[in-house]
Amino acid sequence: MASTFAAIEEKQTAQYQLLRVPVLNEYLTMPHHERLPPPFNLIGQARDMRLKVHPSHVTMICVCAAVVVSEPLRYLASLISGQQSALCRIAFCLMKVLYFTIDALLCAVAFTPAFIYKALEAFPRAIRQGYLAALSVALVILLMPVLLLYQYARRGLSFFSFEATESDNSEMADKRRKARIFLRDSIDKWIEAADQHDSSVPDVMAALESMDRRHAARHSQIEKRLTELEAYIKAKLK
């Protein structure tokens, strides 16, 4: 029985190693962008063949540029807005226009590949639906940067007003407070759900370790019985 158990265990280990080989080969042979977590795998699908630059790198460069360029401009504009002179107000307006334009361009450059890839996925379905649907998807793909800029500009109009009233400020503060409360409640619910999941569902590694301990206990019992049987047979032979 001990030899049978050892053979079964060795066979299971060999099968596990054989299962690992195709998984590792598939991981090593898959394109680089498919190894990235979403949404970077979608962004990486649309490759820049002319510059040979991975689009996910373009996204990271845009994020870094937004942090390095746009945020200091926002801080400087907020400092200038505290001054009451006409020159400072003009400089504040110009800087606000500048960082708003930079943010819009960075947003368009960073997210255009992902939206184009999503539209390309919907293109075969649009072809089956008809000529007009396919034409609309093609126009969306061609005008994707313009659409992104339009969406960014429309959402930024509320933040682009140079003179906000007290009611506007209070309304924005109320919206931010509600969003903060909603986010905190969501996080609390996620933590509670995770705690319930941990308490009700056994962990995979814990289950494997428990199975390993049971197998080790059986193995030791079998070895003990074989040792006793061998000693009994030797005693009978004498």
C-alpha positions in Angstrom: 0.0 0.0 0.0 2.8 2.4 0.7 4.4 1.8 -2.7 0.9 2.3 -4.3 0.4 5.5 -2.4 3.9 6.7 -3.4 3.3 5.9 -7.0 0.0 7.8 -6.9 1.6 10.8 -5.3 4.4 10.7 -7.9 1.9 10.5 -10.7 0.0 13.4 -9.4 3.1 15.5 -9.1 4.1 14.6 -12.6 0.6 15.5 -13.9 0.9 18.9 -12.1 4.3 19.6 -13.7 2.9 18.6 -17.1 0.0 21.0 -16.6 2.4 23.8 -15.7 4.4 23.4 -18.9 1.7 24.5 -21.4 0.7 27.3 -19.1 4.2 28.6 -18.9 4.7 28.2 -22.7 1.5 30.1 -23.4 2.5 32.9 -21.1 6.0 33.2 -22.7 4.6 33.2 -26.2 1.7 35.6 -25.7 2.1 39.2 -26.8 3.5 41.6 -24.2 0.3 43.7 -24.0 -1.8 40.6 -23.1 0.3 40.2 -19.9 -0.7 43.6 -18.7 -3.7 44.1 -16.4 -6.8 45.9 -17.8 -7.2 48.5 -19.2 -3.6 48.5 -20.3 -4.0 45.2 -22.2 -6.7 47.0 -24.3 -4.6 50.1 -24.8 -1.6 47.9 -25.7 -3.6 46.1 -28.4 -3.5 49.1 -30.7 0.2 49.3 -31.6 2.0 52.3 -33.0 3.7 50.7 -36.0 5.4 53.8 -37.1 7.2 54.7 -33.9 7.3 51.2 -32.5 6.2 52.5 -29.1 3.9 50.5 -27.0 0.6 52.4 -26.4 0.6 51.5 -22.8 4.0 53.4 -22.5 2.2 56.3 -24.2 -0.4 56.2 -21.5 2.1 56.1 -18.7 4.0 59.0 -20.3 0.7 61.0 -20.5 0.0 60.3 -16.8 3.5 61.4 -15.8 3.2 64.5 -18.0 -0.1 65.3 -16.3 1.6 65.0 -12.9 4.7 66.9 -13.8 3.2 69.6 -16.0 -0.5 70.1 -15.2 -0.5 69.8 -11.4 2.3 72.5 -10.9 0.3 74.8 -13.3 -2.8 74.3 -11.2 -1.0 75.1 -8.0 0.6 78.2 -9.5 -2.8 79.3 -10.9 -4.4 78.9 -7.4 -1.6 81.1 -5.9 -2.1 83.7 -8.6 -5.9 83.7 -8.1 -5.4 84.9 -4.5 -4.1 88.2 -5.8 -6.5 91.1 -6.6 -4.6 92.9 -9.3 -5.8 92.9 -13.0 -2.5 91.4 -14.2 -2.7 88.5 -11.8 -6.3 87.8 -12.9 -5.2 87.8 -16.6 -2.3 85.5 -15.7 -4.7 83.3 -13.8 -7.1 83.0 -16.8 -4.2 82.3 -19.2 -2.8 79.6 -16.9 -6.2 78.0 -16.5 -6.7 77.9 -20.2 -3.2 76.4 -20.6 -3.5 73.5 -18.1 -7.0 72.8 -19.3 -5.7 72.4 -22.8 -2.8 70.3 -21.7 -5.1 68.0 -19.7 -7.5 67.6 -22.7 -4.6 66.7 -25.1 -3.2 64.2 -22.6 -6.6 62.7 -22.1 -7.1 62.3 -25.9 -3.6 60.8 -26.5 -3.9 58.4 -23.5 -7.3 57.0 -24.1 -7.8 57.1 -27.9 -6.2 53.6 -28.5 -8.4 51.9 -25.9 -11.6 53.5 -27.4 -10.5 52.7 -30.9 -9.9 49.1 -30.0 -13.3 48.8 -28.3 -14.9 50.3 -31.5 -13.0 47.8 -33.7 -14.4 44.9 -31.6 -17.9 46.2 -32.3 -17.3 46.7 -36.0 -18.0 43.1 -37.2 -21.3 43.2 -35.3 -22.1 46.5 -36.9 -21.5 45.1 -40.3 -24.0 42.3 -39.6 -26.5 44.9 -38.5 -26.3 46.9 -41.7 -24.5 49.5 -43.8 -25.5 52.5 -41.6 -24.4 50.9 -38.4 -21.0 50.0 -39.9 -20.6 53.5 -41.3 -21.4 55.0 -37.9 -18.8 52.9 -36.2 -16.2 53.8 -38.9 -16.9 57.5 -38.4 -16.6 57.0 -34.6 -13.2 55.4 -35.1 -12.0 58.2 -37.4 -13.3 61.0 -35.1 -12.4 59.4 -31.8 -9.8 62.0 -30.7 -12.3 64.8 -31.5 -15.1 63.0 -29.5 -12.8 62.6 -26.5 -11.8 66.3 -26.6 -15.5 67.2 -26.8 -16.4 65.0 -23.8 -13.6 66.4 -21.8 -14.5 70.0 -22.7 -18.2 69.4 -21.8 -17.3 67.9 -18.4 -14.8 70.6 -17.7 -17.1 73.6 -18.3 -18.3 73.6 -14.7 -14.7 73.7 -13.5 -13.7 76.3 -16.1 -15.9 79.2 -14.8 -13.6 82.0 -13.7 -16.1 83.5 -11.2 -18.1 81.0 -9.3 -20.9 82.1 -7.0 -21.2 81.1 -3.4 -24.2 78.8 -4.3 -22.1 77.1 -6.9 -19.3 76.6 -4.4 -21.7 75.2 -1.8 -23.3 72.9 -4.4 -19.9 71.6 -5.5 -18.9 71.0 -1.8 -22.2 69.2 -1.2 -21.5 66.9 -4.2 -18.0 66.2 -3.1 -19.2 65.4 0.4 -21.9 63.0 -0.9 -19.4 61.3 -3.2 -17.0 60.9 -0.2 -19.7 59.4 2.0 -20.8 57.0 -0.8 -17.2 55.9 -1.4 -16.6 55.3 2.3 -19.8 53.3 2.6 -18.8 51.3 -0.5 -15.4 50.5 1.0 -17.0 49.4 4.3 -19.4 47.1 2.4 -16.5 45.6 0.5 -14.6 45.0 3.7 -17.6 43.4 5.3 -18.2 41.2 2.3 -14.6 40.2 2.3 -14.8 39.3 6.0 -17.9 37.2 5.5 -16.2 35.5 2.5 -13.2 34.6 4.6 -15.3 33.3 7.4 -17.7 31.2 5.3 -15.4 30.0 2.4 -12.3 28.1 3.3 -9.0 29.3 1.8 -7.6 27.3 -1.0 -4.1 27.0 0.5 -5.6 26.1 3.9 -7.6 23.3 2.3 -4.5 22.0 0.4 -2.4 22.1 3.6 -5.1 20.2 5.5 -5.3 17.6 2.7 -1.5 17.3 2.8 -1.6 16.7 6.5 -4.2 14.0 6.2 -2.1 12.3 3.5 1.0 12.5 5.6 -0.9 11.0 8.6 -2.1 8.1 6.4 1.4 7.6 5.0 2.9 7.4 8.5 0.2 4.9 9.5 0.8 2.7 6.5 4.6 2.7 7.1 4.0 1.8 10.7 1.7 -1.1 9.8 4.2 -2.3 7.2 7.0 -2.2 9.7 4.9 -4.2 12.2 4.0 -6.7 9.4 7.6 -7.1 8.4 8.7 -7.7 12.0 5.9 -10.2 12.5 6.9 -12.1 9.3 10.6 -12.2 10.4 9.5 -13.5 13.8 7.5 -16.2 12.2 10.3 -17.2 9.9 12.7 -17.6 12.9 
